[in-house]
Amino acid sequence: MAGTADDSLAAPDGQAHTLRGIAQALPALVIGTAVQQSGEAFAAAIGGLLN
């Protein structure tokens, strides 16, 4: 695993730019998924109360 990180750091500029973009987008994707799942769970709970 450490070899992979070292290889990524030594990557050519174009590839490093792509990897950096992915790394920057990942937290937003994780948060978006968590918010979506929370919203679905909330909707299911409200639906359960109404039935």
C-alpha positions as CSV (number, residue, x, y, z in Angstrom):
1,M,0.0,0.0,0.0
2,A,2.8,2.4,0.8
3,G,4.3,1.7,-2.6
4,T,1.1,2.8,-4.2
5,A,1.1,6.1,-2.3
6,D,4.7,6.6,-3.3
7,D,4.0,5.8,-6.9
8,S,1.0,8.3,-6.9
9,L,3.2,11.0,-5.5
10,A,5.8,10.4,-8.2
11,A,3.2,10.3,-11.0
12,P,3.5,12.5,-14.1
13,D,1.7,15.9,-13.8
14,G,-1.4,14.9,-15.8
15,Q,-1.9,11.8,-13.7
16,A,-1.2,13.6,-10.5
17,H,-3.8,16.2,-11.4
18,T,-6.4,13.5,-12.1
19,L,-5.6,11.8,-8.8
20,R,-5.8,15.1,-6.9
21,G,-9.2,15.8,-8.5
22,I,-10.5,12.4,-7.4
23,A,-9.2,12.9,-3.9
24,Q,-10.9,16.3,-3.7
25,A,-14.2,15.0,-5.0
26,L,-14.3,11.9,-2.7
27,P,-15.4,13.7,0.5
28,A,-18.3,15.4,-1.3
29,L,-19.4,12.0,-2.7
30,V,-19.3,10.4,0.7
31,I,-21.2,13.3,2.4
32,G,-23.8,13.3,-0.4
33,T,-24.3,9.6,0.0
34,A,-24.7,9.9,3.8
35,V,-27.2,12.8,3.4
36,Q,-29.2,10.8,0.8
37,Q,-29.3,7.7,3.0
38,S,-30.3,9.8,6.1
39,G,-33.1,11.4,4.1
40,E,-34.4,8.0,2.9
41,A,-34.2,6.7,6.5
42,F,-36.1,9.8,7.7
43,A,-38.8,9.4,5.1
44,A,-39.2,5.7,6.0
45,A,-39.5,6.6,9.7
46,I,-42.2,9.3,8.9
47,G,-44.0,6.8,6.6
48,G,-44.0,4.2,9.4
49,L,-45.5,6.7,11.8
50,L,-48.2,7.6,9.4
51,N,-49.3,4.0,8.7
